């Protein structure tokens, strides 16, 4: 068992998750507005989508990968519309600070929405495929166990980034924005909508 594959997968997952895009904005907004655990759960949704894409790339599932590439226009369309919807919800959400209520349904909704938003971005899969190929990881996968080790590394690496992001947001931005929840929601919601509009515009430009 090549434990080095786990650490390489960890690095890939961490690096791919790092760029702060719409999911990052959403994770920060939920952390500050609803509580750190909501931000972490949202991050786990994104990490799960990253692991799924890593799984497809590692196992060389050509049918699924070809589908993702072929249908990326529709996936981006769905993702762009969903981002605009989520951004509008954040923008129009209540301005008072909401403490995490421990509502299981709310956590599931946060997890699923982040997973869907991340999974409807096919460029994430292309990034995994490029990094795996560049690092020679696909050739290094000898059987299912090593492939799963690689995917586990991707999940842990991506998850660690999201945990770090939500923790940093709660620690460094929490006090700064505690008395400005309305401002936080407006800025975060507008940023997420702009990401969605940008994705939709790329379909026609």
KEVEX-395553 format. One record per atom (N, C-alpha, C): atom name; residue number from 1; x, y negated, z negated; residue in one letter. Coordinates in pm, whole numbers, plus 32768, in hexadecimal, padded with zeros to 4 digits. Example, Ala and Ser with C-alpha at 12.3 -4.5 7.8 and 13.67 -1.06 7.14 Angstrom:
BEGIN
N 1 8527 8239 7CF4 A
CA 1 84CE 81C2 7CF4 A
C 1 8528 814A 7CF4 A
N 2 8505 80E1 7D3C S
CA 2 8557 806A 7D36 S
C 2 850A 7FFD 7CED S
END
This chain:
BEGIN
N 1 8055 8077 8000 X
CA 1 8000 8000 8000 X
C 1 8059 7F83 8000 X
N 2 804B 7F2F 8064 X
CA 2 809D 7EB8 8072 X
C 2 805C 7E43 802A X
N 3 8085 7E2C 7FAC X
CA 3 804B 7DC1 7F5B X
C 3 806B 7D39 7F98 X
N 4 80D6 7D33 7FEB X
CA 4 80F8 7CB6 802C X
C 4 8089 7C83 8085 X
N 5 8038 7CDE 80BE X
CA 5 7FC8 7CB4 8111 X
C 5 7F63 7C64 80C0 X
N 6 7F50 7C89 8041 X
CA 6 7EF3 7C40 7FEC X
C 6 7F20 7BAE 7FDE X
N 7 7FA0 7B9B 7FC3 X
CA 7 7FD3 7B14 7FAF X
C 7 7FD2 7AC4 8031 X
N 8 7FEA 7B07 80A2 X
CA 8 7FE0 7AC1 8122 X
C 8 7F4F 7A99 813E X
N 9 7EF2 7AF3 8121 X
CA 9 7E65 7AD2 812F X
C 9 7E3D 7A61 80D2 X
N 10 7E73 7A65 8059 X
CA 10 7E5A 79FB 7FF7 X
C 10 7E85 7974 802F X
N 11 7EFC 7971 806A X
CA 11 7F31 78F4 80A1 X
C 11 7EDA 78C2 8115 X
N 12 7EB3 791D 816C X
CA 12 7E5F 78F7 81DF X
C 12 7DD9 78C0 81AE X
N 13 7D9A 7906 8151 X
CA 13 7D19 78D9 811D X
C 13 7D22 7852 80D9 X
N 14 7D8C 783D 808E X
CA 14 7D9F 77BE 8047 X
C 14 7DB3 774C 80AA X
N 15 7E08 7763 8110 X
CA 15 7E28 76F9 8170 X
C 15 7DB0 76D6 81C7 X
N 16 7D62 7739 81F0 X
CA 16 7CEE 771E 8245 X
C 16 7C81 76D5 81F7 X
N 17 7C76 76F0 8175 X
CA 17 7C10 76AE 8123 X
C 17 7C36 761F 80FF X
N 18 7CB7 75FE 8105 X
CA 18 7CE6 757D 80D1 X
C 18 7CAF 7500 8114 X
N 19 7CA7 74F9 8199 X
CA 19 7C75 747D 81D5 X
C 19 7BEB 7458 819D X
N 20 7BDE 73DE 816C X
CA 20 7B60 73B3 812E X
C 20 7AFF 7385 819A X
N 21 7AA3 73DF 81BC X
CA 21 7A3B 73C0 821E X
C 21 79B5 73B5 81D8 X
N 22 7948 73D1 821F X
CA 22 78C2 73C4 81E3 X
C 22 78AD 741F 816B X
N 23 78E6 7499 816E X
CA 23 78D5 74F3 80FC X
C 23 791F 74BB 8082 X
N 24 7993 747F 8098 X
CA 24 79DC 7442 802B X
C 24 798D 73CF 7FED X
N 25 7953 737A 8041 X
CA 25 7901 730C 8010 X
C 25 788A 7340 7FC2 X
N 26 7849 73AA 7FF7 X
CA 26 77D5 73E4 7FB4 X
C 26 77FC 7420 7F2E X
N 27 786E 7464 7F28 X
CA 27 789E 74A0 7EAD X
C 27 78B9 7435 7E43 X
N 28 78F9 73C8 7E6B X
CA 28 7916 735A 7E0F X
C 28 7894 731A 7DDE X
N 29 7836 7302 7E3A X
CA 29 77B7 72C3 7E14 X
C 29 776A 7319 7DB1 X
N 30 7765 739B 7DCA X
CA 30 771C 73F3 7D6F X
C 30 7761 73FD 7CE8 X
N 31 77E4 73FB 7CE8 X
CA 31 782F 73FE 7C6A X
C 31 780D 7385 7C15 X
N 32 780E 7310 7C51 X
CA 32 77F8 7295 7C06 X
C 32 7765 727D 7BE6 X
N 33 770E 72AD 7C3D X
CA 33 767F 7292 7C2C X
C 33 7638 72FD 7BD9 X
N 34 7663 737A 7BE9 X
CA 34 761B 73E8 7BA8 X
C 34 766F 7434 7B42 X
N 35 76F2 7423 7B47 X
CA 35 7748 7469 7AE9 X
C 35 77B3 74BB 7B2F X
N 36 7822 74D3 7AE7 X
CA 36 7895 7517 7B22 X
C 36 7873 75A1 7B57 X
N 37 781E 75EA 7B11 X
CA 37 77FD 7672 7B3A X
C 37 77B7 7675 7BC1 X
N 38 7763 7610 7BDB X
CA 38 771E 7609 7C5D X
C 38 7783 75F4 7CCD X
N 39 77E8 75A1 7CB3 X
CA 39 7851 758C 7D16 X
C 39 78A0 760B 7D2F X
N 40 78BE 7654 7CC4 X
CA 40 7909 76D1 7CD2 X
C 40 78B8 773A 7D1E X
N 41 7837 7743 7D01 X
CA 41 77E2 77A4 7D47 X
C 41 77D9 7782 7DDB X
N 42 77D0 7701 7DFA X
CA 42 77D0 76D7 7E87 X
C 42 7854 76FF 7EC9 X
N 43 78C3 76EC 7E80 X
CA 43 7945 7714 7EB4 X
C 43 794E 77A9 7ECD X
N 44 7910 77F9 7E76 X
CA 44 7910 788A 7E8A X
C 44 78C3 78AF 7F09 X
N 45 785A 7864 7F27 X
CA 45 7811 787C 7FA4 X
C 45 786A 7865 801D X
N 46 78B7 77F7 8019 X
CA 46 7914 77DA 8086 X
C 46 7982 7843 808D X
N 47 79B4 786E 801A X
CA 47 7A1E 78D4 8015 X
C 47 79EB 795A 804D X
N 48 796D 7978 8034 X
CA 48 7932 79F4 8069 X
C 48 792D 79F0 8102 X
N 49 7905 797D 8139 X
CA 49 7903 796F 81CB X
C 49 7990 797A 8204 X
N 50 79F2 793E 81BF X
CA 50 7A7D 794B 81EB X
C 50 7AA9 79DD 81EB X
N 51 7A82 7A26 8183 X
CA 51 7AA7 7AB4 8179 X
C 51 7A67 7B05 81EA X
N 52 79EB 7AE3 820D X
CA 52 79A7 7B29 827B X
C 52 79F1 7B12 82FE X
N 53 7A16 7A95 8318 X
CA 53 7A62 7A77 8391 X
C 53 7AEA 7ABB 838E X
N 54 7B2A 7ABC 8319 X
CA 54 7BA9 7B02 830A X
C 54 7B99 7B97 8323 X
N 55 7B2B 7BD0 82F5 X
CA 55 7B0D 7C5D 830A X
C 55 7B02 7C7C 83A0 X
N 56 7AB9 7C27 83E8 X
CA 56 7AA8 7C3D 8478 X
C 56 7B2D 7C35 84C0 X
N 57 7B7E 7BD0 849B X
CA 57 7C01 7BC1 84DC X
C 57 7C5F 7C33 84B9 X
N 58 7C5E 7C5E 8439 X
CA 58 7CBA 7CC7 840C X
C 58 7C99 7D4F 8449 X
N 59 7C17 7D6E 8452 X
CA 59 7BEE 7DF0 8486 X
C 59 7BE4 7DF1 851F X
N 60 7BF9 7D7C 855C X
CA 60 7BF5 7D77 85EE X
C 60 7B6E 7DA0 8627 X
N 61 7B02 7D71 85EA X
CA 61 7A7C 7D94 8618 X
C 61 7A5A 7D3E 8692 X
N 62 7A82 7D6E 8705 X
CA 62 7A7A 7D1E 877F X
C 62 79EA 7CFB 87A5 X
N 63 798B 7D54 878A X
CA 63 7900 7D37 87AD X
C 63 78CF 7CBC 8763 X
N 64 78EC 7CB7 86E0 X
CA 64 78BF 7C46 868F X
C 64 790E 7BC8 86B3 X
N 65 7992 7BD7 86C3 X
CA 65 79E4 7B62 86E2 X
C 65 79BD 7B28 876A X
N 66 79A3 7B7F 87CD X
CA 66 7978 7B4E 8850 X
C 66 78F1 7B06 8846 X
N 67 789A 7B3B 87F3 X
CA 67 7817 7AFB 87DF X
C 67 7827 7A70 87A1 X
N 68 787F 7A66 873D X
CA 68 7895 79E5 86FB X
C 68 78CC 797D 875D X
N 69 7928 79A9 87B1 X
CA 69 7962 794D 8812 X
C 69 78FC 7929 887E X
N 70 78B4 798D 88AF X
CA 70 7853 7978 891A X
C 70 77DF 7920 88EE X
N 71 77B1 7934 8872 X
CA 71 773C 78EC 8840 X
C 71 7760 7878 87E4 X
N 72 77DD 7848 87ED X
CA 72 7807 77DF 8791 X
C 72 77B7 775E 87A4 X
N 73 7783 7746 881E X
CA 73 7733 76CE 8833 X
C 73 76B6 76D0 87DC X
N 74 7674 7745 87DA X
CA 74 75FA 7751 8789 X
C 74 761A 774E 86F4 X
N 75 7688 778B 86CE X
CA 75 76B0 7788 8642 X
C 75 76CF 76FA 8614 X
N 76 7715 76B0 8669 X
CA 76 7734 7626 8647 X
C 76 76B6 75D0 8645 X
N 77 7659 75ED 869E X
CA 77 75DA 75A4 869F X
C 77 758F 75BB 861B X
N 78 7587 7639 85F3 X
CA 78 7544 765A 8575 X
C 78 758D 761A 84FF X
N 79 7612 7625 8501 X
CA 79 7661 75EA 8495 X
C 79 7653 7554 848E X
N 80 7654 7510 8502 X
CA 80 7645 747F 8504 X
C 80 75BE 7452 84CE X
N 81 7555 7497 84F9 X
CA 81 74CE 7476 84C9 X
C 81 74C2 748F 8433 X
N 82 74F9 7500 8406 X
CA 82 74F4 7523 8377 X
C 82 7542 74BC 8325 X
N 83 75B4 748E 8358 X
CA 83 7601 7428 8312 X
C 83 75B1 73A7 8306 X
N 84 7571 737E 8371 X
CA 84 751F 7305 836C X
C 84 74AE 7313 8306 X
N 85 7472 738A 8302 X
CA 85 7407 73A4 82A2 X
C 85 743B 739E 8213 X
N 86 74AC 73E2 81FA X
CA 86 74E5 73E2 8174 X
C 86 7511 7357 814B X
N 87 754F 730D 81A9 X
CA 87 7579 7285 818B X
C 87 7505 722B 8168 X
N 88 7497 7239 81B3 X
CA 88 7420 71E8 8197 X
C 88 73E7 720A 810D X
N 89 73E8 728A 80E9 X
CA 89 73B8 72B2 8065 X
C 89 740D 7276 7FF7 X
N 90 7491 7279 800B X
CA 90 74EB 723E 7FA7 X
C 90 74D3 71A7 7F9F X
N 91 74C8 7166 8011 X
CA 91 74B7 70D4 8017 X
C 91 7437 70A9 7FCE X
N 92 73CC 70F8 7FDE X
CA 92 734A 70D4 7FA5 X
C 92 7331 7112 7F1C X
N 93 7394 715D 7EE8 X
CA 93 7380 719F 7E67 X
C 93 7376 713A 7DF7 X
N 94 733D 7164 7D89 X
CA 94 7327 710C 7D16 X
C 94 73AB 70D4 7CE5 X
N 95 73A8 7059 7CBA X
CA 95 7423 7013 7C95 X
C 95 7453 7032 7C0A X
N 96 73FF 706E 7BB4 X
CA 96 742E 7086 7B2B X
C 96 7489 70FF 7B26 X
N 97 74E6 70FE 7AC7 X
CA 97 7545 716C 7AB8 X
C 97 74FC 71E9 7A8C X
N 98 7514 7257 7ACF X
CA 98 74D2 72D5 7AAD X
C 98 7536 7333 7A6D X
N 99 7519 735B 79F6 X
CA 99 756F 73BE 79B5 X
C 99 754E 7446 79EE X
N 100 75B1 749B 79F6 X
CA 100 759B 7523 7A28 X
C 100 7539 756A 79CE X
N 101 74CA 7597 7A07 X
CA 101 745F 75D0 79B6 X
C 101 746D 7665 79A2 X
N 102 74C8 76A3 79EE X
CA 102 74D6 7733 79E3 X
C 102 746B 777D 7A30 X
N 103 7420 7736 7A84 X
CA 103 73B8 7773 7AD5 X
C 103 73F7 77CD 7B3D X
N 104 73DC 784E 7B34 X
CA 104 741A 78AE 7B8E X
C 104 73F8 7894 7C1F X
N 105 737A 786B 7C39 X
CA 105 7350 784E 7CC1 X
C 105 73A1 77DC 7CFC X
N 106 73BD 7776 7CAB X
CA 106 740B 7704 7CD9 X
C 106 7498 772E 7CFF X
N 107 74D6 7785 7CAF X
CA 107 755C 77B5 7CCE X
C 107 755D 7806 7D4F X
N 108 74F9 785A 7D61 X
CA 108 74F0 78AB 7DDB X
C 108 74E0 7850 7E55 X
N 109 748E 77E9 7E47 X
CA 109 747A 778C 7EB6 X
C 109 74FC 7743 7ED9 X
N 110 7546 771A 7E74 X
CA 110 75C7 76D8 7E8C X
C 110 7628 7737 7ED4 X
N 111 762C 77B3 7EA6 X
CA 111 7686 7817 7EE0 X
C 111 7662 7833 7F72 X
N 112 75E3 784E 7F8A X
CA 112 75B7 7873 8011 X
C 112 75C8 7800 8073 X
N 113 75A6 7786 8049 X
CA 113 75B1 7714 80A4 X
C 113 7642 76FC 80CC X
N 114 769F 7708 806C X
CA 114 772D 76F5 808D X
C 114 775F 7765 80E7 X
N 115 7731 77DF 80D0 X
CA 115 7759 7850 8124 X
C 115 772B 783B 81B4 X
N 116 76AC 7812 81C4 X
CA 116 7675 77FE 824B X
C 116 76BD 778D 8292 X
N 117 76D4 771E 824C X
CA 117 7717 76AC 828A X
C 117 77A3 76D1 82B8 X
N 118 77EA 771E 8268 X
CA 118 7871 7746 828E X
C 118 786E 77AB 8300 X
N 119 7810 7806 82FB X
CA 119 780B 7872 835F X
C 119 77DD 7840 83E7 X
N 120 7793 77D0 83EB X
CA 120 7765 779B 846C X
C 120 77CF 7744 84AF X
N 121 7848 7746 8479 X
CA 121 78B7 76FF 84B7 X
C 121 7917 7765 84F4 X
N 122 7906 7788 8575 X
CA 122 7958 77F1 85B3 X
C 122 79EB 77CE 85BD X
N 123 7A0E 774D 85B0 X
CA 123 7A9B 7728 85B5 X
C 123 7AE7 7763 853E X
N 124 7A9E 7781 84D3 X
CA 124 7ADF 77C2 8460 X
C 124 7B12 784B 8486 X
N 125 7AC1 7896 84D0 X
CA 125 7AEE 7919 84FF X
C 125 7B66 790B 855C X
N 126 7B60 78AA 85B7 X
CA 126 7BD0 7896 8614 X
C 126 7C4F 7872 85C8 X
N 127 7C41 7826 855B X
CA 127 7CB5 7803 8509 X
C 127 7CEF 7880 84C8 X
N 128 7C98 78D7 8495 X
CA 128 7CC7 7955 8459 X
C 128 7D0D 79AC 84C1 X
N 129 7CD0 79B9 8536 X
CA 129 7D0A 7A0C 859F X
C 129 7D94 79D7 85C7 X
N 130 7DA0 7952 85D2 X
CA 130 7E20 7917 85FA X
C 130 7E8A 792C 858F X
N 131 7E66 7918 8510 X
CA 131 7EC8 7926 84A3 X
C 131 7EF0 79B8 8490 X
N 132 7E8E 7A13 849A X
CA 132 7EAD 7AA2 848E X
C 132 7F0B 7ACE 84FD X
N 133 7EEE 7A9F 8578 X
CA 133 7F43 7AC4 85E9 X
C 133 7FCE 7A86 85DB X
N 134 7FD2 7A07 85B3 X
CA 134 8052 79C3 85A4 X
C 134 80AB 7A00 853A X
N 135 806E 7A32 84CF X
CA 135 80BA 7A70 8462 X
C 135 80CF 7B06 8477 X
N 136 8097 7B3A 84E4 X
CA 136 80A5 7BC9 84FE X
C 136 805A 7C20 849E X
N 137 7FEE 7BEC 8464 X
CA 137 7FA6 7C37 83FD X
C 137 7F4E 7CA5 8437 X
N 138 7F19 7C8E 84B0 X
CA 138 7EC4 7CF6 84EA X
C 138 7F13 7D75 8505 X
N 139 7F8D 7D64 8539 X
CA 139 7FE3 7DD9 8552 X
C 139 800F 7E1C 84D0 X
N 140 8015 7DCC 8465 X
CA 140 8042 7E02 83E4 X
C 140 7FD6 7E56 83A1 X
N 141 7F59 7E47 83D0 X
CA 141 7EEA 7E93 8395 X
C 141 7EED 7F20 83CC X
N 142 7F10 7F81 8375 X
CA 142 7F20 800B 83A1 X
C 142 7EA2 805E 838F X
N 143 7E52 803D 832B X
CA 143 7DD5 8087 8313 X
C 143 7D76 802E 82C5 X
N 144 7D01 8062 82A5 X
CA 144 7C98 8013 8266 X
C 144 7CC2 7FD9 81DF X
N 145 7D11 8022 8194 X
CA 145 7D39 7FF3 810F X
C 145 7D8D 7F73 811A X
N 146 7DED 7F73 8175 X
CA 146 7E40 7EFB 8185 X
C 146 7DEF 7E86 81BD X
N 147 7D8E 7EA5 8215 X
CA 147 7D39 7E3B 824B X
C 147 7CE4 7DFE 81DC X
N 148 7CAD 7E52 8186 X
CA 148 7C5D 7E20 8117 X
C 148 7CB3 7DD0 80B5 X
N 149 7D30 7DF8 80A6 X
CA 149 7D8C 7DAE 8050 X
C 149 7DA3 7D22 8088 X
N 150 7DB0 7D1A 810A X
CA 150 7DC2 7C99 814D X
C 150 7D47 7C41 813B X
N 151 7CD1 7C7B 814E X
CA 151 7C53 7C31 8141 X
C 151 7C3E 7C04 80B1 X
N 152 7C62 7C5A 8052 X
CA 152 7C57 7C35 7FC4 X
C 152 7CAF 7BBD 7FA6 X
N 153 7D25 7BBB 7FE1 X
CA 153 7D7F 7B49 7FCF X
C 153 7D42 7AC9 8006 X
N 154 7D01 7AD3 807A X
CA 154 7CBE 7A5F 80B6 X
C 154 7C53 7A2A 8058 X
N 155 7C02 7A84 8022 X
CA 155 7B95 7A5A 7FC8 X
C 155 7BCB 7A18 7F4A X
N 156 7C30 7A53 7F0E X
CA 156 7C69 7A1C 7E92 X
C 156 7CAB 7995 7EAE X
N 157 7CF6 798C 7F1D X
CA 157 7D38 790E 7F3E X
C 157 7CD5 789F 7F59 X
N 158 7C6E 78BC 7FA8 X
CA 158 7C08 7859 7FC5 X
C 158 7BBC 7833 7F46 X
N 159 7B97 7899 7EF6 X
CA 159 7B4F 787F 7E7B X
C 159 7B9E 782A 7E1A X
N 160 7C20 7843 7E11 X
CA 160 7C75 77F5 7DB7 X
C 160 7C76 7762 7DE0 X
N 161 7C7C 7748 7E62 X
CA 161 7C79 76BD 7E8F X
C 161 7BF8 7677 7E65 X
N 162 7B86 76BD 7E78 X
CA 162 7B06 767F 7E55 X
C 162 7AF9 766C 7DC0 X
N 163 7B2C 76C9 7D71 X
CA 163 7B2B 76B8 7CE0 X
C 163 7B80 7640 7CB9 X
N 164 7BF4 7633 7CF9 X
CA 164 7C4E 75C3 7CDB X
C 164 7C0C 753F 7D03 X
N 165 7BC9 753D 7D77 X
CA 165 7B89 74C2 7DA6 X
C 165 7B19 7497 7D48 X
N 166 7AC3 74F4 7D20 X
CA 166 7A55 74D0 7CC7 X
C 166 7A8A 74A8 7C3E X
N 167 7AF4 74EC 7C0F X
CA 167 7B2F 74C8 7B8F X
C 167 7B6D 743D 7B93 X
N 168 7BB4 741F 7BFF X
CA 168 7BF2 739A 7C0D X
C 168 7B87 732E 7C18 X
N 169 7B1B 734B 7C60 X
CA 169 7AAF 72E9 7C6E X
C 169 7A70 72CB 7BE6 X
N 170 7A56 7335 7B99 X
CA 170 7A19 7321 7B15 X
C 170 7A77 72D6 7AB7 X
N 171 7AF9 72F3 7ABF X
CA 171 7B59 72B7 7A63 X
C 171 7B7A 7227 7A86 X
N 172 7B98 720E 7B06 X
CA 172 7BCB 718B 7B2E X
C 172 7B60 712B 7B61 X
N 173 7AF3 7161 7B99 X
CA 173 7A8C 710A 7BCF X
C 173 7A11 7101 7B75 X
N 174 7A02 7164 7B1B X
CA 174 798C 7169 7AC6 X
C 174 7975 70EB 7A77 X
N 175 79DA 70BD 7A2E X
CA 175 79CB 7044 79DC X
C 175 79BA 6FC8 7A32 X
N 176 7A01 6FC4 7AA2 X
CA 176 79FB 6F50 7AFA X
C 176 7970 6F3B 7B34 X
N 177 792F 6FAA 7B59 X
CA 177 78AE 6FA0 7B9D X
C 177 7838 6FC6 7B46 X
N 178 7851 6FDB 7AC4 X
CA 178 77E6 700B 7A6B X
C 178 776E 6FAD 7A6C X
N 179 7788 6F2B 7A6B X
CA 179 771C 6EC8 7A67 X
C 179 76F3 6E99 7AF2 X
N 180 7721 6EDD 7B59 X
CA 180 7700 6EB5 7BE2 X
C 180 76CB 6F2C 7C33 X
N 181 7670 6F7C 7BFA X
CA 181 763E 6FF1 7C46 X
C 181 75F6 6FCC 7CC6 X
N 182 75B0 6F59 7CC8 X
CA 182 756A 6F30 7D43 X
C 182 75D0 6F13 7DB1 X
N 183 7639 6ECD 7D8E X
CA 183 76A4 6EAD 7DED X
C 183 76E4 6F2D 7E21 X
N 184 76FD 6F8B 7DC7 X
CA 184 7739 700B 7DEC X
C 184 76E3 7054 7E51 X
N 185 7661 705C 7E38 X
CA 185 7608 70A4 7E93 X
C 185 75FF 7061 7F1B X
N 186 75FA 6FDC 7F1D X
CA 186 75F0 6F94 7F9B X
C 186 766E 6FAA 7FF1 X
N 187 76E2 6F9A 7FB4 X
CA 187 7760 6FA9 7FFE X
C 187 7773 7039 802C X
N 188 775D 7099 7FD0 X
CA 188 776F 7126 7FF2 X
C 188 770D 7151 805F X
N 189 768E 712B 804E X
CA 189 7629 7150 80B1 X
C 189 7647 7116 813A X
N 190 766F 7097 813C X
CA 190 768F 7057 81BC X
C 190 7707 709B 81FE X
N 191 776C 70BF 81AE X
CA 191 77E3 7101 81E5 X
C 191 77BF 7188 8223 X
N 192 776A 71D5 81DE X
CA 192 7743 7259 8210 X
C 192 76F1 724B 8291 X
N 193 7696 71E8 8295 X
CA 193 7648 71CF 830E X
C 193 76A4 71AA 8382 X
N 194 7708 7157 8368 X
CA 194 7766 7130 83D1 X
C 194 77B2 71A7 8407 X
N 195 77DA 7204 83AF X
CA 195 781B 727F 83DC X
C 195 77BD 72CC 8439 X
N 196 773D 72D6 8410 X
CA 196 76DC 731D 8463 X
C 196 76C7 72DB 84E9 X
N 197 76BD 7255 84EB X
CA 197 76AB 720B 8568 X
C 197 7725 721D 85C2 X
N 198 779C 721B 8585 X
CA 198 7816 722E 85D4 X
C 198 7816 72B6 8619 X
N 199 77EF 731F 85CF X
CA 199 77EB 73A5 8609 X
C 199 7787 73A9 867D X
N 200 7713 736B 866A X
CA 200 76AE 7369 86D4 X
C 200 76DE 731C 874E X
N 201 7726 72AE 8736 X
CA 201 7758 725F 87A7 X
C 201 77C0 72AC 87F9 X
N 202 780E 7302 87B5 X
CA 202 7872 7350 87FE X
C 202 7831 73B1 885F X
N 203 77B1 73CE 884D X
CA 203 776C 742A 88A6 X
C 203 7745 73E8 892A X
N 204 7741 7363 892A X
CA 204 7713 731E 89A4 X
C 204 7780 72C8 89E1 X
N 205 77EF 72B8 899B X
CA 205 785D 7267 89D1 X
C 205 78BF 72BF 8A1E X
END
